[in-house]
Amino acid sequence: MNTGLESSFVKQLRENQNIIHKICRLYTDNDDAHKDLFQEITIQLWKAFPKFRGDSKFSTWAYRVALNTAITLYRKSTRAVKTVNYEKQSFFISPDDYNYEEEEQIKLMYEAVYQLNDIEKALVFMYLEDKDYREISETLGISEVNARVKMNRIKGKLKKILNP
């Protein structure tokens, strides 16, 4: 095995692992599923890394691989029987300085985003990551204009979901 290739991959993965964790959070609803998806994305990135030419930033390329992996696994999981996650049903005790209102708003936003289709979720995720429309369009393989139009429609869709 090429140790130079391996060390380069590990370095890049370490620097960009937050991207992967955020995608995992978007497409999973518990810790075990998050860890499984993170592992699967890492495996897919490693398999594809020798073909990474550097035409784009590693983060852009990793977004694309991670999103494709997450979407593929998400589609497979939607065919499975739905169950209620025990962790979501339990309550937890937090320190006094915990901001319940902010946590509730984030929770409502994630629930609204879960109702979007795969591409819409990816677009929202990258938009919230402050990616410009050029990078979003490159990652998703759509035109920059299409990314802007889709984002405006998604904003309207989220407003309707959050304020019926």
C-alpha positions in Angstrom: 0.0 0.0 0.0 1.3 3.5 -0.8 1.9 5.2 2.5 2.2 8.6 0.9 -1.3 8.2 -0.6 -2.6 6.9 2.8 -1.1 9.8 4.8 -2.4 12.3 2.3 -5.9 10.8 2.5 -5.8 10.8 6.3 -4.7 14.4 6.4 -7.4 15.5 4.0 -10.1 13.5 5.8 -9.0 14.9 9.2 -9.2 18.5 7.8 -12.7 17.9 6.3 -14.3 15.5 8.7 -16.8 18.1 9.9 -18.3 18.2 6.4 -19.0 14.4 6.6 -20.3 14.6 10.1 -22.8 17.3 9.1 -24.0 15.3 6.1 -24.4 12.3 8.4 -26.5 14.3 10.8 -28.7 15.5 8.0 -29.4 11.9 6.7 -29.5 10.0 10.0 -31.5 10.3 13.2 -29.4 8.5 15.8 -25.8 7.9 16.9 -25.4 4.4 15.6 -26.7 5.3 12.1 -24.5 8.4 12.1 -21.4 6.3 12.9 -22.4 3.7 10.3 -22.9 6.4 7.6 -19.6 8.1 8.5 -17.8 4.8 8.2 -19.4 4.1 4.8 -18.6 7.5 3.5 -15.0 7.2 4.7 -14.7 3.8 2.9 -16.2 5.3 -0.3 -13.8 8.3 -0.1 -10.8 5.9 0.4 -11.9 3.7 -2.6 -12.3 6.8 -4.8 -9.2 8.7 -3.5 -6.7 7.3 -6.0 -8.9 8.7 -8.8 -9.1 12.2 -7.2 -7.3 14.4 -9.7 -7.4 17.7 -7.7 -9.5 19.5 -10.4 -11.6 20.8 -7.5 -10.9 21.3 -3.8 -10.8 18.1 -1.8 -13.8 19.4 0.3 -15.9 19.9 -2.9 -15.0 16.4 -4.1 -15.7 14.9 -0.6 -19.1 16.7 -0.5 -20.0 15.0 -3.7 -18.9 11.5 -2.7 -20.4 11.9 0.8 -23.7 13.2 -0.5 -24.0 10.4 -3.1 -23.2 7.8 -0.5 -25.7 9.2 2.0 -28.4 9.6 -0.7 -27.9 6.0 -1.9 -28.1 4.6 1.6 -31.0 6.9 2.5 -33.0 5.6 -0.5 -32.3 2.0 0.5 -33.4 2.7 4.1 -36.7 4.3 3.0 -37.7 0.9 1.6 -37.3 -0.6 5.0 -40.0 -0.8 7.7 -40.2 2.4 9.7 -39.6 2.2 13.5 -39.6 4.7 16.2 -36.2 5.6 17.6 -36.0 5.0 21.3 -33.4 7.8 21.7 -35.7 10.4 20.2 -38.5 9.5 22.7 -36.4 9.9 25.9 -35.7 13.0 27.8 -32.4 14.2 29.1 -31.2 16.5 31.9 -29.0 19.4 30.9 -27.1 22.1 32.6 -29.0 25.3 33.6 -27.2 27.3 30.9 -28.6 25.1 28.1 -30.7 27.0 25.6 -33.8 24.9 25.2 -35.4 27.5 22.8 -32.5 27.4 20.4 -32.4 23.6 20.6 -36.1 23.4 19.8 -35.7 25.7 16.8 -32.8 23.6 15.5 -34.9 20.4 16.0 -37.8 21.9 14.2 -35.6 23.0 11.3 -34.1 19.5 11.0 -37.6 18.0 11.1 -38.6 20.3 8.2 -35.4 19.5 6.3 -36.0 15.8 6.7 -39.2 16.3 4.7 -37.3 17.6 1.7 -36.1 15.3 -1.1 -32.5 14.2 -1.4 -31.2 17.0 -3.6 -33.1 19.7 -1.7 -31.5 18.4 1.6 -28.0 18.6 0.0 -28.6 22.1 -1.3 -29.9 23.3 2.1 -26.9 21.8 3.8 -24.4 23.4 1.6 -26.3 26.7 1.7 -26.2 26.7 5.5 -22.4 25.9 5.3 -22.0 29.2 3.5 -21.0 27.6 0.2 -21.4 29.9 -2.8 -23.7 28.9 -5.6 -20.8 28.1 -7.9 -19.5 25.5 -5.4 -23.0 24.2 -4.8 -23.6 23.8 -8.5 -20.3 22.0 -9.0 -20.9 19.6 -6.2 -24.5 18.8 -7.2 -23.8 18.8 -10.9 -26.4 21.5 -11.7 -26.1 25.0 -13.2 -25.5 27.9 -10.9 -28.8 29.5 -12.0 -30.6 26.2 -11.3 -29.1 26.1 -7.8 -30.3 29.6 -7.0 -33.9 28.9 -8.3 -34.0 25.6 -6.4 -32.8 27.3 -3.2 -35.5 30.0 -3.5 -38.2 27.3 -3.9 -36.8 25.3 -1.0 -37.0 28.5 1.2 -40.6 28.8 0.4 -41.2 25.1 1.0 -39.5 25.3 4.4 -41.6 28.4 5.4 -44.8 26.4 4.6 -43.6 23.4 6.6 -42.5 25.6 9.6 -45.5 28.0 9.4 -48.5 26.0 8.1 
